């Protein structure tokens, strides 16, 4: 049997790291990339072989409330780079 371990809950992990309730985890991709990278690294260290990007809410309408609607492309590119770096 082939097993593939996935990463854990990014949003929950960032909340534990201090993400304010109600803020989107994607906001930290640009403002706190070290925290996002650390979560990915922790998941990899725990045995995850597939890391999902921090992009669950990555849509302009969803990000508009935090003034990030114009940053979708930048967040997507940075989120991929952070997961790959881990």
N, CA, C and O atoms as a Maestro MAE file, in Angstrom:
{
 s_m_m2io_version
 :::
 2.0.0
}

f_m_ct {
 s_m_title
 :::
 protein
 m_atom[344] {
  # First column is atom index #
  i_m_mmod_type
  r_m_x_coord
  r_m_y_coord
  r_m_z_coord
  i_m_residue_number
  s_m_chain_name
  s_m_pdb_residue_name
  s_m_pdb_atom_name
  i_m_atomic_number
  :::
  1 25 0.845 -1.175 0.000 1 A "UNK " " N  " 7
  2 3 0.000 0.000 0.000 1 A "UNK " " CA " 6
  3 2 0.892 1.241 0.000 1 A "UNK " " C  " 6
  4 15 1.844 1.326 0.776 1 A "UNK " " O  " 8
  5 25 0.587 2.181 -0.855 2 A "UNK " " N  " 7
  6 3 1.303 3.443 -0.935 2 A "UNK " " CA " 6
  7 2 0.634 4.443 -0.005 2 A "UNK " " C  " 6
  8 15 -0.577 4.653 -0.077 2 A "UNK " " O  " 8
  9 25 1.412 5.048 0.853 3 A "UNK " " N  " 7
  10 3 0.876 6.069 1.759 3 A "UNK " " CA " 6
  11 2 1.451 7.416 1.377 3 A "UNK " " C  " 6
  12 15 2.632 7.529 1.049 3 A "UNK " " O  " 8
  13 25 0.625 8.419 1.420 4 A "UNK " " N  " 7
  14 3 1.053 9.788 1.167 4 A "UNK " " CA " 6
  15 2 0.516 10.647 2.289 4 A "UNK " " C  " 6
  16 15 -0.696 10.777 2.459 4 A "UNK " " O  " 8
  17 25 1.414 11.230 3.049 5 A "UNK " " N  " 7
  18 3 1.006 12.070 4.165 5 A "UNK " " CA " 6
  19 2 0.866 13.517 3.704 5 A "UNK " " C  " 6
  20 15 1.766 14.073 3.075 5 A "UNK " " O  " 8
  21 25 -0.269 14.109 4.025 6 A "UNK " " N  " 7
  22 3 -0.526 15.507 3.700 6 A "UNK " " CA " 6
  23 2 -0.209 16.380 4.899 6 A "UNK " " C  " 6
  24 15 -0.068 15.900 6.024 6 A "UNK " " O  " 8
  25 25 -0.101 17.664 4.635 7 A "UNK " " N  " 7
  26 3 0.154 18.592 5.720 7 A "UNK " " CA " 6
  27 2 -1.080 18.765 6.600 7 A "UNK " " C  " 6
  28 15 -2.145 18.221 6.308 7 A "UNK " " O  " 8
  29 25 -0.925 19.524 7.673 8 A "UNK " " N  " 7
  30 3 -2.011 19.763 8.619 8 A "UNK " " CA " 6
  31 2 -2.791 21.017 8.277 8 A "UNK " " C  " 6
  32 15 -2.717 21.516 7.153 8 A "UNK " " O  " 8
  33 25 -3.520 21.515 9.222 9 A "UNK " " N  " 7
  34 3 -4.386 22.678 9.031 9 A "UNK " " CA " 6
  35 2 -3.588 23.975 9.120 9 A "UNK " " C  " 6
  36 15 -3.186 24.380 10.211 9 A "UNK " " O  " 8
  37 25 -3.359 24.623 7.992 10 A "UNK " " N  " 7
  38 3 -2.581 25.858 7.952 10 A "UNK " " CA " 6
  39 2 -3.245 26.956 8.775 10 A "UNK " " C  " 6
  40 15 -2.587 27.588 9.602 10 A "UNK " " O  " 8
  41 25 -4.524 27.190 8.564 11 A "UNK " " N  " 7
  42 3 -5.205 28.264 9.284 11 A "UNK " " CA " 6
  43 2 -5.162 28.079 10.788 11 A "UNK " " C  " 6
  44 15 -4.890 29.027 11.525 11 A "UNK " " O  " 8
  45 25 -5.426 26.879 11.243 12 A "UNK " " N  " 7
  46 3 -5.381 26.585 12.677 12 A "UNK " " CA " 6
  47 2 -3.973 26.788 13.222 12 A "UNK " " C  " 6
  48 15 -3.797 27.319 14.319 12 A "UNK " " O  " 8
  49 25 -2.983 26.370 12.467 13 A "UNK " " N  " 7
  50 3 -1.590 26.539 12.898 13 A "UNK " " CA " 6
  51 2 -1.210 28.011 12.979 13 A "UNK " " C  " 6
  52 15 -0.505 28.419 13.902 13 A "UNK " " O  " 8
  53 25 -1.669 28.809 12.022 14 A "UNK " " N  " 7
  54 3 -1.359 30.241 12.067 14 A "UNK " " CA " 6
  55 2 -2.112 30.943 13.192 14 A "UNK " " C  " 6
  56 15 -1.588 31.883 13.790 14 A "UNK " " O  " 8
  57 25 -3.323 30.505 13.484 15 A "UNK " " N  " 7
  58 3 -4.031 31.059 14.647 15 A "UNK " " CA " 6
  59 2 -3.238 30.786 15.918 15 A "UNK " " C  " 6
  60 15 -3.129 31.655 16.782 15 A "UNK " " O  " 8
  61 25 -2.685 29.583 16.035 16 A "UNK " " N  " 7
  62 3 -1.868 29.248 17.201 16 A "UNK " " CA " 6
  63 2 -0.596 30.090 17.254 16 A "UNK " " C  " 6
  64 15 -0.041 30.322 18.328 16 A "UNK " " O  " 8
  65 25 -0.138 30.549 16.080 17 A "UNK " " N  " 7
  66 3 1.075 31.368 16.005 17 A "UNK " " CA " 6
  67 2 0.784 32.853 16.179 17 A "UNK " " C  " 6
  68 15 1.702 33.674 16.164 17 A "UNK " " O  " 8
  69 25 -0.506 33.206 16.347 18 A "UNK " " N  " 7
  70 3 -0.849 34.596 16.618 18 A "UNK " " CA " 6
  71 2 -1.685 35.297 15.576 18 A "UNK " " C  " 6
  72 15 -1.963 36.488 15.723 18 A "UNK " " O  " 8
  73 25 -2.100 34.605 14.523 19 A "UNK " " N  " 7
  74 3 -2.987 35.230 13.538 19 A "UNK " " CA " 6
  75 2 -4.267 35.658 14.249 19 A "UNK " " C  " 6
  76 15 -4.935 34.826 14.864 19 A "UNK " " O  " 8
  77 25 -4.619 36.940 14.176 20 A "UNK " " N  " 7
  78 3 -5.845 37.385 14.860 20 A "UNK " " CA " 6
  79 2 -7.095 36.709 14.291 20 A "UNK " " C  " 6
  80 15 -7.223 36.566 13.075 20 A "UNK " " O  " 8
  81 25 -8.008 36.296 15.160 21 A "UNK " " N  " 7
  82 3 -9.264 35.707 14.688 21 A "UNK " " CA " 6
  83 2 -9.963 36.681 13.726 21 A "UNK " " C  " 6
  84 15 -10.047 37.879 13.995 21 A "UNK " " O  " 8
  85 25 -10.452 36.157 12.626 22 A "UNK " " N  " 7
  86 3 -11.118 36.983 11.626 22 A "UNK " " CA " 6
  87 2 -10.194 37.419 10.497 22 A "UNK " " C  " 6
  88 15 -10.667 37.753 9.411 22 A "UNK " " O  " 8
  89 25 -8.872 37.421 10.736 23 A "UNK " " N  " 7
  90 3 -7.927 37.723 9.664 23 A "UNK " " CA " 6
  91 2 -7.743 36.475 8.805 23 A "UNK " " C  " 6
  92 15 -7.834 35.352 9.301 23 A "UNK " " O  " 8
  93 25 -7.494 36.674 7.556 24 A "UNK " " N  " 7
  94 3 -7.287 35.548 6.651 24 A "UNK " " CA " 6
  95 2 -5.832 35.084 6.706 24 A "UNK " " C  " 6
  96 15 -4.922 35.913 6.703 24 A "UNK " " O  " 8
  97 25 -5.604 33.790 6.754 25 A "UNK " " N  " 7
  98 3 -4.232 33.278 6.739 25 A "UNK " " CA " 6
  99 2 -3.433 33.792 5.545 25 A "UNK " " C  " 6
  100 15 -2.225 34.000 5.655 25 A "UNK " " O  " 8
  101 25 -4.088 33.997 4.414 26 A "UNK " " N  " 7
  102 3 -3.407 34.477 3.213 26 A "UNK " " CA " 6
  103 2 -2.765 35.845 3.428 26 A "UNK " " C  " 6
  104 15 -1.795 36.187 2.752 26 A "UNK " " O  " 8
  105 25 -3.300 36.624 4.361 27 A "UNK " " N  " 7
  106 3 -2.699 37.937 4.627 27 A "UNK " " CA " 6
  107 2 -1.278 37.800 5.164 27 A "UNK " " C  " 6
  108 15 -0.460 38.701 4.985 27 A "UNK " " O  " 8
  109 25 -0.984 36.696 5.810 28 A "UNK " " N  " 7
  110 3 0.357 36.486 6.365 28 A "UNK " " CA " 6
  111 2 1.353 36.008 5.325 28 A "UNK " " C  " 6
  112 15 2.559 36.052 5.571 28 A "UNK " " O  " 8
  113 25 0.890 35.555 4.178 29 A "UNK " " N  " 7
  114 3 1.821 35.103 3.134 29 A "UNK " " CA " 6
  115 2 2.775 36.239 2.766 29 A "UNK " " C  " 6
  116 15 3.963 36.003 2.549 29 A "UNK " " O  " 8
  117 25 2.262 37.470 2.695 30 A "UNK " " N  " 7
  118 3 3.104 38.622 2.372 30 A "UNK " " CA " 6
  119 2 3.621 39.345 3.613 30 A "UNK " " C  " 6
  120 15 4.756 39.821 3.625 30 A "UNK " " O  " 8
  121 25 2.799 39.430 4.654 31 A "UNK " " N  " 7
  122 3 3.211 40.226 5.820 31 A "UNK " " CA " 6
  123 2 4.034 39.453 6.842 31 A "UNK " " C  " 6
  124 15 4.851 40.046 7.546 31 A "UNK " " O  " 8
  125 25 3.835 38.150 6.937 32 A "UNK " " N  " 7
  126 3 4.568 37.309 7.900 32 A "UNK " " CA " 6
  127 2 4.995 35.999 7.236 32 A "UNK " " C  " 6
  128 15 4.630 34.923 7.711 32 A "UNK " " O  " 8
  129 25 5.764 36.073 6.145 33 A "UNK " " N  " 7
  130 3 6.124 34.856 5.411 33 A "UNK " " CA " 6
  131 2 6.898 33.850 6.257 33 A "UNK " " C  " 6
  132 15 6.781 32.644 6.037 33 A "UNK " " O  " 8
  133 25 7.678 34.321 7.209 34 A "UNK " " N  " 7
  134 3 8.427 33.395 8.060 34 A "UNK " " CA " 6
  135 2 7.515 32.503 8.869 34 A "UNK " " C  " 6
  136 15 7.828 31.333 9.092 34 A "UNK " " O  " 8
  137 25 6.395 33.034 9.309 35 A "UNK " " N  " 7
  138 3 5.439 32.234 10.079 35 A "UNK " " CA " 6
  139 2 4.799 31.165 9.195 35 A "UNK " " C  " 6
  140 15 4.622 30.025 9.624 35 A "UNK " " O  " 8
  141 25 4.454 31.533 7.965 36 A "UNK " " N  " 7
  142 3 3.857 30.566 7.041 36 A "UNK " " CA " 6
  143 2 4.877 29.485 6.687 36 A "UNK " " C  " 6
  144 15 4.557 28.296 6.680 36 A "UNK " " O  " 8
  145 25 6.098 29.907 6.394 37 A "UNK " " N  " 7
  146 3 7.156 28.942 6.059 37 A "UNK " " CA " 6
  147 2 7.413 28.007 7.239 37 A "UNK " " C  " 6
  148 15 7.637 26.813 7.038 37 A "UNK " " O  " 8
  149 25 7.384 28.529 8.461 38 A "UNK " " N  " 7
  150 3 7.608 27.703 9.655 38 A "UNK " " CA " 6
  151 2 6.528 26.637 9.812 38 A "UNK " " C  " 6
  152 15 6.824 25.512 10.215 38 A "UNK " " O  " 8
  153 25 5.290 26.975 9.502 39 A "UNK " " N  " 7
  154 3 4.214 25.978 9.571 39 A "UNK " " CA " 6
  155 2 4.465 24.878 8.544 39 A "UNK " " C  " 6
  156 15 4.359 23.692 8.856 39 A "UNK " " O  " 8
  157 25 4.800 25.278 7.316 40 A "UNK " " N  " 7
  158 3 5.126 24.279 6.294 40 A "UNK " " CA " 6
  159 2 6.285 23.393 6.748 40 A "UNK " " C  " 6
  160 15 6.225 22.171 6.615 40 A "UNK " " O  " 8
  161 25 7.320 24.000 7.276 41 A "UNK " " N  " 7
  162 3 8.496 23.240 7.717 41 A "UNK " " CA " 6
  163 2 8.127 22.270 8.834 41 A "UNK " " C  " 6
  164 15 8.621 21.143 8.865 41 A "UNK " " O  " 8
  165 25 7.270 22.697 9.740 42 A "UNK " " N  " 7
  166 3 6.817 21.814 10.816 42 A "UNK " " CA " 6
  167 2 6.049 20.622 10.288 42 A "UNK " " C  " 6
  168 15 6.215 19.502 10.770 42 A "UNK " " O  " 8
  169 25 5.205 20.866 9.292 43 A "UNK " " N  " 7
  170 3 4.456 19.764 8.686 43 A "UNK " " CA " 6
  171 2 5.406 18.793 7.988 43 A "UNK " " C  " 6
  172 15 5.256 17.577 8.103 43 A "UNK " " O  " 8
  173 25 6.383 19.338 7.263 44 A "UNK " " N  " 7
  174 3 7.359 18.478 6.580 44 A "UNK " " CA " 6
  175 2 8.163 17.674 7.596 44 A "UNK " " C  " 6
  176 15 8.415 16.488 7.387 44 A "UNK " " O  " 8
  177 25 8.566 18.309 8.691 45 A "UNK " " N  " 7
  178 3 9.335 17.615 9.731 45 A "UNK " " CA " 6
  179 2 8.514 16.510 10.381 45 A "UNK " " C  " 6
  180 15 9.065 15.515 10.853 45 A "UNK " " O  " 8
  181 25 7.195 16.687 10.403 46 A "UNK " " N  " 7
  182 3 6.316 15.675 10.995 46 A "UNK " " CA " 6
  183 2 6.021 14.529 10.030 46 A "UNK " " C  " 6
  184 15 5.336 13.573 10.393 46 A "UNK " " O  " 8
  185 25 6.536 14.621 8.799 47 A "UNK " " N  " 7
  186 3 6.379 13.525 7.856 47 A "UNK " " CA " 6
  187 2 5.520 13.812 6.643 47 A "UNK " " C  " 6
  188 15 5.359 12.942 5.787 47 A "UNK " " O  " 8
  189 25 4.962 15.015 6.545 48 A "UNK " " N  " 7
  190 3 4.154 15.338 5.369 48 A "UNK " " CA " 6
  191 2 5.030 15.330 4.120 48 A "UNK " " C  " 6
  192 15 6.140 15.864 4.132 48 A "UNK " " O  " 8
  193 25 4.548 14.745 3.080 49 A "UNK " " N  " 7
  194 3 5.262 14.711 1.807 49 A "UNK " " CA " 6
  195 2 4.540 15.529 0.743 49 A "UNK " " C  " 6
  196 15 5.025 15.663 -0.381 49 A "UNK " " O  " 8
  197 25 3.401 16.066 1.094 50 A "UNK " " N  " 7
  198 3 2.642 16.934 0.202 50 A "UNK " " CA " 6
  199 2 2.223 18.154 1.009 50 A "UNK " " C  " 6
  200 15 1.470 18.034 1.975 50 A "UNK " " O  " 8
  201 25 2.704 19.313 0.619 51 A "UNK " " N  " 7
  202 3 2.368 20.556 1.308 51 A "UNK " " CA " 6
  203 2 1.433 21.371 0.424 51 A "UNK " " C  " 6
  204 15 1.748 21.655 -0.731 51 A "UNK " " O  " 8
  205 25 0.298 21.739 0.967 52 A "UNK " " N  " 7
  206 3 -0.655 22.569 0.246 52 A "UNK " " CA " 6
  207 2 -0.326 24.032 0.502 52 A "UNK " " C  " 6
  208 15 0.083 24.396 1.604 52 A "UNK " " O  " 8
  209 25 -0.502 24.863 -0.506 53 A "UNK " " N  " 7
  210 3 -0.205 26.285 -0.335 53 A "UNK " " CA " 6
  211 2 -1.236 26.938 0.574 53 A "UNK " " C  " 6
  212 15 -2.342 26.430 0.758 53 A "UNK " " O  " 8
  213 25 -0.852 28.062 1.131 54 A "UNK " " N  " 7
  214 3 -1.735 28.837 2.003 54 A "UNK " " CA " 6
  215 2 -2.607 29.737 1.125 54 A "UNK " " C  " 6
  216 15 -2.437 30.956 1.098 54 A "UNK " " O  " 8
  217 25 -3.545 29.109 0.407 55 A "UNK " " N  " 7
  218 3 -4.355 29.838 -0.570 55 A "UNK " " CA " 6
  219 2 -5.831 29.455 -0.538 55 A "UNK " " C  " 6
  220 15 -6.532 29.643 -1.532 55 A "UNK " " O  " 8
  221 25 -6.312 28.929 0.569 56 A "UNK " " N  " 7
  222 3 -7.698 28.469 0.661 56 A "UNK " " CA " 6
  223 2 -8.700 29.580 0.315 56 A "UNK " " C  " 6
  224 15 -9.699 29.335 -0.361 56 A "UNK " " O  " 8
  225 25 -8.421 30.804 0.785 57 A "UNK " " N  " 7
  226 3 -9.328 31.938 0.575 57 A "UNK " " CA " 6
  227 2 -8.868 32.865 -0.543 57 A "UNK " " C  " 6
  228 15 -9.283 34.023 -0.588 57 A "UNK " " O  " 8
  229 25 -8.030 32.388 -1.435 58 A "UNK " " N  " 7
  230 3 -7.395 33.255 -2.420 58 A "UNK " " CA " 6
  231 2 -8.327 33.587 -3.576 58 A "UNK " " C  " 6
  232 15 -8.276 32.974 -4.643 58 A "UNK " " O  " 8
  233 25 -9.168 34.564 -3.332 59 A "UNK " " N  " 7
  234 3 -10.063 35.111 -4.353 59 A "UNK " " CA " 6
  235 2 -10.241 36.591 -4.024 59 A "UNK " " C  " 6
  236 15 -10.410 36.963 -2.863 59 A "UNK " " O  " 8
  237 25 -10.203 37.421 -5.049 60 A "UNK " " N  " 7
  238 3 -10.265 38.868 -4.829 60 A "UNK " " CA " 6
  239 2 -11.447 39.294 -3.956 60 A "UNK " " C  " 6
  240 15 -11.255 40.102 -3.048 60 A "UNK " " O  " 8
  241 25 -12.665 38.785 -4.193 61 A "UNK " " N  " 7
  242 3 -13.773 39.215 -3.344 61 A "UNK " " CA " 6
  243 2 -13.558 38.859 -1.860 61 A "UNK " " C  " 6
  244 15 -13.916 39.631 -0.971 61 A "UNK " " O  " 8
  245 25 -12.985 37.713 -1.616 62 A "UNK " " N  " 7
  246 3 -12.741 37.275 -0.235 62 A "UNK " " CA " 6
  247 2 -11.670 38.142 0.422 62 A "UNK " " C  " 6
  248 15 -11.766 38.453 1.609 62 A "UNK " " O  " 8
  249 25 -10.652 38.533 -0.341 63 A "UNK " " N  " 7
  250 3 -9.548 39.321 0.196 63 A "UNK " " CA " 6
  251 2 -9.848 40.818 0.263 63 A "UNK " " C  " 6
  252 15 -9.125 41.566 0.921 63 A "UNK " " O  " 8
  253 25 -10.902 41.253 -0.409 64 A "UNK " " N  " 7
  254 3 -11.218 42.677 -0.468 64 A "UNK " " CA " 6
  255 2 -11.416 43.300 0.910 64 A "UNK " " C  " 6
  256 15 -11.026 44.444 1.140 64 A "UNK " " O  " 8
  257 25 -12.017 42.552 1.818 65 A "UNK " " N  " 7
  258 3 -12.265 43.069 3.159 65 A "UNK " " CA " 6
  259 2 -11.001 43.402 3.925 65 A "UNK " " C  " 6
  260 15 -11.048 44.159 4.895 65 A "UNK " " O  " 8
  261 25 -9.873 42.853 3.509 66 A "UNK " " N  " 7
  262 3 -8.603 43.155 4.160 66 A "UNK " " CA " 6
  263 2 -7.690 43.982 3.264 66 A "UNK " " C  " 6
  264 15 -6.489 44.090 3.513 66 A "UNK " " O  " 8
  265 25 -8.274 44.566 2.215 67 A "UNK " " N  " 7
  266 3 -7.509 45.430 1.327 67 A "UNK " " CA " 6
  267 2 -6.495 44.702 0.471 67 A "UNK " " C  " 6
  268 15 -5.505 45.296 0.043 67 A "UNK " " O  " 8
  269 25 -6.724 43.426 0.215 68 A "UNK " " N  " 7
  270 3 -5.754 42.624 -0.525 68 A "UNK " " CA " 6
  271 2 -6.276 42.132 -1.872 68 A "UNK " " C  " 6
  272 15 -5.667 41.257 -2.487 68 A "UNK " " O  " 8
  273 25 -7.381 42.677 -2.329 69 A "UNK " " N  " 7
  274 3 -7.994 42.195 -3.576 69 A "UNK " " CA " 6
  275 2 -7.044 42.307 -4.762 69 A "UNK " " C  " 6
  276 15 -7.092 41.471 -5.664 69 A "UNK " " O  " 8
  277 25 -6.192 43.308 -4.781 70 A "UNK " " N  " 7
  278 3 -5.265 43.509 -5.897 70 A "UNK " " CA " 6
  279 2 -4.003 42.664 -5.764 70 A "UNK " " C  " 6
  280 15 -3.139 42.705 -6.640 70 A "UNK " " O  " 8
  281 25 -3.884 41.902 -4.685 71 A "UNK " " N  " 7
  282 3 -2.656 41.153 -4.409 71 A "UNK " " CA " 6
  283 2 -2.779 39.656 -4.673 71 A "UNK " " C  " 6
  284 15 -1.909 38.889 -4.260 71 A "UNK " " O  " 8
  285 25 -3.825 39.234 -5.343 72 A "UNK " " N  " 7
  286 3 -4.054 37.800 -5.544 72 A "UNK " " CA " 6
  287 2 -2.856 37.134 -6.217 72 A "UNK " " C  " 6
  288 15 -2.384 36.099 -5.747 72 A "UNK " " O  " 8
  289 25 -2.361 37.710 -7.304 73 A "UNK " " N  " 7
  290 3 -1.240 37.100 -8.016 73 A "UNK " " CA " 6
  291 2 0.014 37.044 -7.148 73 A "UNK " " C  " 6
  292 15 0.706 36.026 -7.117 73 A "UNK " " O  " 8
  293 25 0.304 38.126 -6.452 74 A "UNK " " N  " 7
  294 3 1.493 38.173 -5.593 74 A "UNK " " CA " 6
  295 2 1.386 37.169 -4.455 74 A "UNK " " C  " 6
  296 15 2.370 36.511 -4.115 74 A "UNK " " O  " 8
  297 25 0.204 37.044 -3.866 75 A "UNK " " N  " 7
  298 3 0.013 36.082 -2.772 75 A "UNK " " CA " 6
  299 2 0.165 34.660 -3.299 75 A "UNK " " C  " 6
  300 15 0.800 33.826 -2.655 75 A "UNK " " O  " 8
  301 25 -0.411 34.380 -4.457 76 A "UNK " " N  " 7
  302 3 -0.310 33.032 -5.024 76 A "UNK " " CA " 6
  303 2 1.149 32.659 -5.279 76 A "UNK " " C  " 6
  304 15 1.582 31.566 -4.914 76 A "UNK " " O  " 8
  305 25 1.897 33.550 -5.895 77 A "UNK " " N  " 7
  306 3 3.303 33.265 -6.195 77 A "UNK " " CA " 6
  307 2 4.107 33.090 -4.915 77 A "UNK " " C  " 6
  308 15 4.926 32.176 -4.815 77 A "UNK " " O  " 8
  309 25 3.877 33.959 -3.937 78 A "UNK " " N  " 7
  310 3 4.608 33.861 -2.670 78 A "UNK " " CA " 6
  311 2 4.231 32.597 -1.908 78 A "UNK " " C  " 6
  312 15 5.090 31.968 -1.291 78 A "UNK " " O  " 8
  313 25 2.957 32.221 -1.944 79 A "UNK " " N  " 7
  314 3 2.510 31.024 -1.234 79 A "UNK " " CA " 6
  315 2 3.176 29.767 -1.801 79 A "UNK " " C  " 6
  316 15 3.569 28.878 -1.046 79 A "UNK " " O  " 8
  317 25 3.299 29.693 -3.107 80 A "UNK " " N  " 7
  318 3 3.972 28.556 -3.740 80 A "UNK " " CA " 6
  319 2 5.442 28.541 -3.335 80 A "UNK " " C  " 6
  320 15 5.981 27.488 -2.995 80 A "UNK " " O  " 8
  321 25 6.089 29.695 -3.370 81 A "UNK " " N  " 7
  322 3 7.508 29.774 -3.004 81 A "UNK " " CA " 6
  323 2 7.742 29.354 -1.563 81 A "UNK " " C  " 6
  324 15 8.729 28.677 -1.274 81 A "UNK " " O  " 8
  325 25 6.860 29.739 -0.656 82 A "UNK " " N  " 7
  326 3 7.008 29.379 0.757 82 A "UNK " " CA " 6
  327 2 6.868 27.870 0.967 82 A "UNK " " C  " 6
  328 15 7.633 27.268 1.720 82 A "UNK " " O  " 8
  329 25 5.888 27.270 0.296 83 A "UNK " " N  " 7
  330 3 5.715 25.815 0.433 83 A "UNK " " CA " 6
  331 2 6.907 25.081 -0.154 83 A "UNK " " C  " 6
  332 15 7.376 24.098 0.420 83 A "UNK " " O  " 8
  333 25 7.397 25.545 -1.281 84 A "UNK " " N  " 7
  334 3 8.570 24.897 -1.892 84 A "UNK " " CA " 6
  335 2 9.811 25.069 -1.018 84 A "UNK " " C  " 6
  336 15 10.632 24.157 -0.925 84 A "UNK " " O  " 8
  337 25 9.951 26.208 -0.389 85 A "UNK " " N  " 7
  338 3 11.119 26.463 0.463 85 A "UNK " " CA " 6
  339 2 11.165 25.520 1.649 85 A "UNK " " C  " 6
  340 15 12.241 25.173 2.135 85 A "UNK " " O  " 8
  341 25 9.989 25.104 2.115 86 A "UNK " " N  " 7
  342 3 9.933 24.193 3.265 86 A "UNK " " CA " 6
  343 2 10.329 22.799 2.847 86 A "UNK " " C  " 6
  344 15 10.345 21.888 3.674 86 A "UNK " " O  " 8
  :::
 }
 m_bond[343] {
  # First column is bond index #
  i_m_from
  i_m_to
  i_m_order
  :::
  1 1 2 1
  2 2 3 1
  3 3 4 2
  4 3 5 1
  5 5 6 1
  6 6 7 1
  7 7 8 2
  8 7 9 1
  9 9 10 1
  10 10 11 1
  11 11 12 2
  12 11 13 1
  13 13 14 1
  14 14 15 1
  15 15 16 2
  16 15 17 1
  17 17 18 1
  18 18 19 1
  19 19 20 2
  20 19 21 1
  21 21 22 1
  22 22 23 1
  23 23 24 2
  24 23 25 1
  25 25 26 1
  26 26 27 1
  27 27 28 2
  28 27 29 1
  29 29 30 1
  30 30 31 1
  31 31 32 2
  32 31 33 1
  33 33 34 1
  34 34 35 1
  35 35 36 2
  36 35 37 1
  37 37 38 1
  38 38 39 1
  39 39 40 2
  40 39 41 1
  41 41 42 1
  42 42 43 1
  43 43 44 2
  44 43 45 1
  45 45 46 1
  46 46 47 1
  47 47 48 2
  48 47 49 1
  49 49 50 1
  50 50 51 1
  51 51 52 2
  52 51 53 1
  53 53 54 1
  54 54 55 1
  55 55 56 2
  56 55 57 1
  57 57 58 1
  58 58 59 1
  59 59 60 2
  60 59 61 1
  61 61 62 1
  62 62 63 1
  63 63 64 2
  64 63 65 1
  65 65 66 1
  66 66 67 1
  67 67 68 2
  68 67 69 1
  69 69 70 1
  70 70 71 1
  71 71 72 2
  72 71 73 1
  73 73 74 1
  74 74 75 1
  75 75 76 2
  76 75 77 1
  77 77 78 1
  78 78 79 1
  79 79 80 2
  80 79 81 1
  81 81 82 1
  82 82 83 1
  83 83 84 2
  84 83 85 1
  85 85 86 1
  86 86 87 1
  87 87 88 2
  88 87 89 1
  89 89 90 1
  90 90 91 1
  91 91 92 2
  92 91 93 1
  93 93 94 1
  94 94 95 1
  95 95 96 2
  96 95 97 1
  97 97 98 1
  98 98 99 1
  99 99 100 2
  100 99 101 1
  101 101 102 1
  102 102 103 1
  103 103 104 2
  104 103 105 1
  105 105 106 1
  106 106 107 1
  107 107 108 2
  108 107 109 1
  109 109 110 1
  110 110 111 1
  111 111 112 2
  112 111 113 1
  113 113 114 1
  114 114 115 1
  115 115 116 2
  116 115 117 1
  117 117 118 1
  118 118 119 1
  119 119 120 2
  120 119 121 1
  121 121 122 1
  122 122 123 1
  123 123 124 2
  124 123 125 1
  125 125 126 1
  126 126 127 1
  127 127 128 2
  128 127 129 1
  129 129 130 1
  130 130 131 1
  131 131 132 2
  132 131 133 1
  133 133 134 1
  134 134 135 1
  135 135 136 2
  136 135 137 1
  137 137 138 1
  138 138 139 1
  139 139 140 2
  140 139 141 1
  141 141 142 1
  142 142 143 1
  143 143 144 2
  144 143 145 1
  145 145 146 1
  146 146 147 1
  147 147 148 2
  148 147 149 1
  149 149 150 1
  150 150 151 1
  151 151 152 2
  152 151 153 1
  153 153 154 1
  154 154 155 1
  155 155 156 2
  156 155 157 1
  157 157 158 1
  158 158 159 1
  159 159 160 2
  160 159 161 1
  161 161 162 1
  162 162 163 1
  163 163 164 2
  164 163 165 1
  165 165 166 1
  166 166 167 1
  167 167 168 2
  168 167 169 1
  169 169 170 1
  170 170 171 1
  171 171 172 2
  172 171 173 1
  173 173 174 1
  174 174 175 1
  175 175 176 2
  176 175 177 1
  177 177 178 1
  178 178 179 1
  179 179 180 2
  180 179 181 1
  181 181 182 1
  182 182 183 1
  183 183 184 2
  184 183 185 1
  185 185 186 1
  186 186 187 1
  187 187 188 2
  188 187 189 1
  189 189 190 1
  190 190 191 1
  191 191 192 2
  192 191 193 1
  193 193 194 1
  194 194 195 1
  195 195 196 2
  196 195 197 1
  197 197 198 1
  198 198 199 1
  199 199 200 2
  200 199 201 1
  201 201 202 1
  202 202 203 1
  203 203 204 2
  204 203 205 1
  205 205 206 1
  206 206 207 1
  207 207 208 2
  208 207 209 1
  209 209 210 1
  210 210 211 1
  211 211 212 2
  212 211 213 1
  213 213 214 1
  214 214 215 1
  215 215 216 2
  216 215 217 1
  217 217 218 1
  218 218 219 1
  219 219 220 2
  220 219 221 1
  221 221 222 1
  222 222 223 1
  223 223 224 2
  224 223 225 1
  225 225 226 1
  226 226 227 1
  227 227 228 2
  228 227 229 1
  229 229 230 1
  230 230 231 1
  231 231 232 2
  232 231 233 1
  233 233 234 1
  234 234 235 1
  235 235 236 2
  236 235 237 1
  237 237 238 1
  238 238 239 1
  239 239 240 2
  240 239 241 1
  241 241 242 1
  242 242 243 1
  243 243 244 2
  244 243 245 1
  245 245 246 1
  246 246 247 1
  247 247 248 2
  248 247 249 1
  249 249 250 1
  250 250 251 1
  251 251 252 2
  252 251 253 1
  253 253 254 1
  254 254 255 1
  255 255 256 2
  256 255 257 1
  257 257 258 1
  258 258 259 1
  259 259 260 2
  260 259 261 1
  261 261 262 1
  262 262 263 1
  263 263 264 2
  264 263 265 1
  265 265 266 1
  266 266 267 1
  267 267 268 2
  268 267 269 1
  269 269 270 1
  270 270 271 1
  271 271 272 2
  272 271 273 1
  273 273 274 1
  274 274 275 1
  275 275 276 2
  276 275 277 1
  277 277 278 1
  278 278 279 1
  279 279 280 2
  280 279 281 1
  281 281 282 1
  282 282 283 1
  283 283 284 2
  284 283 285 1
  285 285 286 1
  286 286 287 1
  287 287 288 2
  288 287 289 1
  289 289 290 1
  290 290 291 1
  291 291 292 2
  292 291 293 1
  293 293 294 1
  294 294 295 1
  295 295 296 2
  296 295 297 1
  297 297 298 1
  298 298 299 1
  299 299 300 2
  300 299 301 1
  301 301 302 1
  302 302 303 1
  303 303 304 2
  304 303 305 1
  305 305 306 1
  306 306 307 1
  307 307 308 2
  308 307 309 1
  309 309 310 1
  310 310 311 1
  311 311 312 2
  312 311 313 1
  313 313 314 1
  314 314 315 1
  315 315 316 2
  316 315 317 1
  317 317 318 1
  318 318 319 1
  319 319 320 2
  320 319 321 1
  321 321 322 1
  322 322 323 1
  323 323 324 2
  324 323 325 1
  325 325 326 1
  326 326 327 1
  327 327 328 2
  328 327 329 1
  329 329 330 1
  330 330 331 1
  331 331 332 2
  332 331 333 1
  333 333 334 1
  334 334 335 1
  335 335 336 2
  336 335 337 1
  337 337 338 1
  338 338 339 1
  339 339 340 2
  340 339 341 1
  341 341 342 1
  342 342 343 1
  343 343 344 2
  :::
 }
}
